[in-house]
């Protein structure tokens, strides 16, 4: 028997497009001689559909699309993911289902039992968990059909307070009682650079424990902040990786089940470096946000610092250099190098740029406020005015020409509130908002791996907001290596202050940094969506109260 | 036996304050001769603690505070709500618990079984649902101790697609097998003007069905966008309301259980009007946001329109007129009346105000962008520049003097994207962001109920953004009565386009309005938190995808 895996990039709510993608892949699988082709979790609506699932008309469109696809399954079966109605009088109105389609019909349905409801996941918001388990005999192969988290009943969490067994049932334990020959797992699993190994380990441990091979189909591409890695895996009954499909790329591959059962492992592609994966993830995230919101062109404010430089490189690669515009918006405090380095970068990338000094509107506003602020020293107010004039100009270009403004703040800044709301925190999409400053530097080095694209001066000079004379980030913040270590332990590992491991000489910084994180929640509440590459990004996956003490 | 209900206003994470509040009320109840005093759901951390529950140190502080309070329970028992550890190896790490405290000890624990995970609720994110039920004999009275949603296994939803039975178990059905004499329900139930009757009906139907009286303790006060109505109820075994405690006020009341069992109903307070409750809710929301973020002073941009006028009145009442500052920021397109009406209002309220024309910075920016925009007609870009200059000035005052900028956009505008991101959409808290325009007018009339506070001209003149010559809202939007009807049916009732009921002559507006709602999700993503008064507000309770088609 031959089985194909369709690892595709779905567009939420775009039923026509998703159906085309799926039907093209069914045809492709059929021409490969496949008996069955597998698509990913909730591929019909695209994942995550969020509160569109609260709408009857949306769910009806899902059902209709499933039936249309079923009619294309002639001489081949397909497994797709879609919400289905819970026809019981009780419980949530929907199931998160895997549907096996053949000859115009749904011939088998498996509903998801374990509904992730943590971090960015909120599946119990919509779905009733399945409590009964059965397997399906497809041409003599007994298939255990599972959905993503169903295999994750045991998992390590970065948060050290979480249990490894988050659920009180184990779907595989239940299914194993029916002696399956093969496990199929369809998923919509977003990328996190800390989870690459975990994802392999989960499948390896299950295959080994039950002595059954596993075929997985994950979605790829990005939907707003979530970037799905693809990397669909085939694991043998001995727990060996038979195949890992490419990261962040659409792909349809066909496998001979006999080869998988034999346990002979083909030669593997080399494992990509983590920084290369982050780089590719971010490019995927930018590209898909534009494609899926029907925009083509971006605008970026180029400050002369490493954050906007890296962001520009990523945007230029994602969208094409002709679709990106850079504005240099120097103030009286900008260093000469900031402008010349930025121009050099824009020229190297072949990106159109313009230099517009903000001095005149800054002066007009200073004069306008002179009376109201008379007798008061300049402070963060005047710094913020500059940042906000820049945002105003960037947004004017966005409005006039139809650019999306890309935000270039990094995760370290976002964490400690080192940024101006409605100023440098503005933008439609934050590119590196989930990348710590020390990783931004790694990204810069990676971008320069083959040739010098980002001027060395931009990478090595001490970070500065350049909003007052001789300002340096280290005036108000610890050096980034120390800061990022504290941030990671507090945000990702969720360690209490007294369990944060740091050199004794920096211990006194810990409470100060934590206070900065907590007191800037109000700013992050209004931040743009940030492409997520970690297991705990700011945004929907981290919900903190504002009017609170902590 | 006497039982007291402590309806209090908790501050999330402020364990010291919450403990003081609770201990003071225990003392008060004891002096009333009460045997038992009841506090609300998760009163120890304050509700909703959100992802603070993911932190071990936070949960440890809850446990510690519970034990400290238990030591104050001498000669009286108290029921408090707090997270407790799930000591099983499996499942979520916490339970949402009701703890009965007496003489330094926890003498009984009931865990929440039904975990609301819809709209603004996400309790399955943190808590394991309880599956076992038992009752507690307290001085001969068999008490069924339940937590909020535990009594809501049957409930009507505004979304017509939702099932009325959202859960597969009924805690009261389970508990009734143990023949309880009394149901106690502790809750943290936020206000929604459409749910006032529902809340009564839920308790009435349960009391009647099981023939047992119910005593409830709800929290009051606001935590960021959620405003808790208090209105704790006592219902007799015949399903009569014995007492409804005040809305939006702290109160400790003591009841003789014999009187409740007797079924003789005391004279009731008259039911408040809905618009009066909305008014009081918003004032509570503003006041608590400031108190709980440790701010005292607000700034508001006063446009001459009804939205900012109503917002100023609410802020002035919530914070005191001396703590509110109004800025009038006219442009070349502002009508004379807008300035004079605004001045009249500020003077009537005794609110300090300043008039600052935005002409100069607007001109400076027009000139700066003249070259880049040459040959292009003025459009929404120039309108947005004006709105953004205003936000920049308001934020400069906020930064310089420590005001929180209050946002004055209404729900109708927010729905259709009639507002400028980083412009009039800016602010730390949105006061009327969950109030439809037609209800803003009702609020204005309510504010003027005893004396003319808001000038009549502000209430009756046709709404305009005044960002270009002779602009009216109706240039781009349907009249608000029609618009709001469509919005309510689409947003609150979640009706598909073809089931929206509207006069035939407006049918063609429906798809246009829905398109506006859906295509402006990206703006609302970055909007400030908005005080919630409906059952479906924009913000955390309505999660829609951005890079999507719908």
Contacts between the chains, C-beta under 8 A, distances in Angstrom:
chain1	res1	chain2	res2	distance
A	11	B	547	7.7
A	11	B	548	7.1
A	11	B	549	6.5
A	12	B	545	4.8
A	12	B	547	6.9
A	12	B	548	3.6
A	12	B	549	7.2
A	12	B	550	7.7
A	13	B	545	7.3
A	13	B	548	4.6
A	13	B	549	4.4
A	13	B	550	4.1
A	14	B	548	7.5
A	14	B	549	4.5
A	46	B	548	7.1
A	48	B	545	6.8
A	49	B	545	6.7
A	49	B	548	7.9
A	50	B	543	4.5
A	50	B	544	5.8
A	50	B	545	5.1
A	51	B	542	5.9
A	51	B	543	5.0
A	51	B	544	5.6
A	52	B	544	7.0
A	52	B	545	6.9
A	52	B	548	7.5
A	52	B	550	5.8
A	54	B	159	5.9
A	54	B	161	6.5
A	54	B	162	7.7
A	54	B	494	5.7
A	55	B	161	6.8
A	55	B	494	5.5
A	55	B	496	6.9
A	56	B	160	7.7
A	56	B	161	4.3
A	56	B	494	7.6
A	56	B	496	6.2
A	57	B	496	3.6
A	57	B	497	7.5
A	58	B	550	7.0
A	59	B	161	7.9
A	86	B	163	8.0
A	88	B	168	7.9
A	89	B	163	7.0
A	89	B	165	5.9
A	90	B	163	7.0
A	90	B	165	4.5
A	90	B	166	7.8
A	90	B	167	6.7
A	90	B	168	4.8
A	91	B	163	7.0
A	91	B	165	7.5
A	91	B	166	6.9
A	91	B	167	6.8
A	91	B	168	5.1
A	92	B	163	7.6
A	92	B	166	6.6
A	93	B	161	6.4
A	93	B	162	6.3
A	93	B	163	5.6
A	117	B	117	6.6
A	117	B	122	7.3
A	117	B	124	4.7
A	117	B	125	5.1
A	118	B	125	5.8
A	122	B	117	7.3
A	122	B	122	6.5
A	122	B	125	7.2
A	122	B	543	7.4
A	124	B	117	4.7
A	124	B	124	4.4
A	125	B	117	5.1
A	125	B	118	5.9
A	125	B	122	7.2
A	128	B	168	7.8
A	159	B	54	5.8
A	160	B	56	7.7
A	161	B	54	6.5
A	161	B	55	6.7
A	161	B	56	4.3
A	161	B	59	7.9
A	161	B	93	6.4
A	162	B	54	7.7
A	162	B	93	6.3
A	163	B	86	8.0
A	163	B	89	7.0
A	163	B	90	7.0
A	163	B	91	7.0
A	163	B	92	7.6
A	163	B	93	5.6
A	165	B	89	5.9
A	165	B	90	4.5
A	165	B	91	7.5
A	166	B	90	7.8
A	166	B	91	6.9
A	166	B	92	6.7
A	167	B	90	6.8
A	167	B	91	6.8
A	168	B	88	7.9
A	168	B	90	4.8
A	168	B	91	5.1
A	168	B	128	7.9
A	222	B	547	7.5
A	223	B	545	6.4
A	223	B	547	5.4
A	223	B	548	7.2
A	224	B	545	6.2
A	224	B	546	4.5
A	224	B	547	4.6
A	224	B	548	8.0
A	288	B	547	6.6
A	289	B	546	7.9
A	289	B	547	5.3
A	292	B	547	3.8
A	292	B	548	6.9
A	293	B	522	7.7
A	293	B	546	6.9
A	293	B	547	5.3
A	354	B	372	6.7
A	356	B	368	6.4
A	356	B	369	7.9
A	356	B	372	7.4
A	360	B	364	4.9
A	360	B	367	7.2
A	360	B	368	5.7
A	361	B	361	5.6
A	361	B	364	4.5
A	361	B	365	5.1
A	361	B	368	6.1
A	363	B	364	7.6
A	364	B	360	4.9
A	364	B	361	4.5
A	364	B	363	7.6
A	364	B	364	3.9
A	365	B	361	5.1
A	365	B	392	7.0
A	365	B	393	7.4
A	365	B	396	7.5
A	367	B	360	7.2
A	368	B	356	6.4
A	368	B	360	5.7
A	368	B	361	6.1
A	368	B	393	7.4
A	369	B	356	7.9
A	369	B	393	7.1
A	369	B	396	6.0
A	372	B	354	6.6
A	372	B	356	7.4
A	372	B	397	7.1
A	372	B	400	8.0
A	373	B	396	7.9
A	373	B	400	5.8
A	376	B	400	6.4
A	379	B	399	7.5
A	379	B	400	7.2
A	380	B	399	5.8
A	381	B	396	5.3
A	381	B	399	4.0
A	381	B	400	4.4
A	384	B	395	6.6
A	384	B	396	7.2
A	384	B	399	5.5
A	385	B	392	6.5
A	385	B	396	5.7
A	388	B	388	7.8
A	388	B	391	7.7
A	388	B	392	4.6
A	388	B	395	6.7
A	388	B	422	7.8
A	389	B	392	7.2
A	391	B	388	7.7
A	391	B	422	6.1
A	392	B	365	7.0
A	392	B	385	6.5
A	392	B	388	4.6
A	392	B	389	7.1
A	392	B	392	6.7
A	392	B	422	7.4
A	393	B	365	7.4
A	393	B	368	7.4
A	393	B	369	7.1
A	395	B	384	6.7
A	395	B	388	6.7
A	395	B	421	7.5
A	395	B	422	6.4
A	396	B	365	7.5
A	396	B	369	6.0
A	396	B	373	7.9
A	396	B	381	5.4
A	396	B	384	7.2
A	396	B	385	5.8
A	397	B	372	7.1
A	399	B	379	7.5
A	399	B	380	5.8
A	399	B	381	4.0
A	399	B	384	5.5
A	400	B	372	8.0
A	400	B	373	5.8
A	400	B	376	6.4
A	400	B	379	7.2
A	400	B	381	4.5
A	421	B	395	7.5
A	421	B	426	7.9
A	422	B	388	7.8
A	422	B	391	6.1
A	422	B	392	7.5
A	422	B	395	6.4
A	422	B	422	4.2
A	422	B	426	5.6
A	426	B	421	7.9
A	426	B	422	5.6
A	428	B	522	6.3
A	494	B	54	5.6
A	494	B	55	5.5
A	494	B	56	7.6
A	496	B	55	6.9
A	496	B	56	6.2
A	496	B	57	3.6
A	497	B	57	7.5
A	498	B	57	8.0
A	522	B	293	7.7
A	522	B	428	6.3
A	525	B	528	7.2
A	525	B	529	6.4
A	526	B	526	5.1
A	526	B	527	7.2
A	526	B	528	6.1
A	527	B	526	7.2
A	528	B	525	7.2
A	528	B	526	6.1
A	529	B	525	6.4
A	529	B	546	6.5
A	540	B	543	7.1
A	542	B	51	5.9
A	543	B	50	4.5
A	543	B	51	5.0
A	543	B	122	7.4
A	543	B	540	7.1
A	544	B	50	5.7
A	544	B	51	5.5
A	544	B	52	6.9
A	545	B	12	4.8
A	545	B	13	7.3
A	545	B	48	6.9
A	545	B	49	6.7
A	545	B	50	5.1
A	545	B	52	6.9
A	545	B	223	6.4
A	545	B	224	6.2
A	546	B	224	4.6
A	546	B	289	7.9
A	546	B	293	6.9
A	546	B	529	6.5
A	547	B	11	7.7
A	547	B	12	6.9
A	547	B	222	7.5
A	547	B	223	5.4
A	547	B	224	4.6
A	547	B	288	6.6
A	547	B	289	5.3
A	547	B	292	3.8
A	547	B	293	5.3
A	548	B	11	7.1
A	548	B	12	3.6
A	548	B	13	4.6
A	548	B	14	7.5
A	548	B	46	7.1
A	548	B	49	7.8
A	548	B	52	7.5
A	548	B	223	7.2
A	548	B	224	8.0
A	548	B	292	6.9
A	549	B	11	6.5
A	549	B	12	7.2
A	549	B	13	4.4
A	549	B	14	4.5
A	549	B	292	8.0
A	550	B	12	7.7
A	550	B	13	4.1
A	550	B	52	5.8
A	550	B	58	7.1
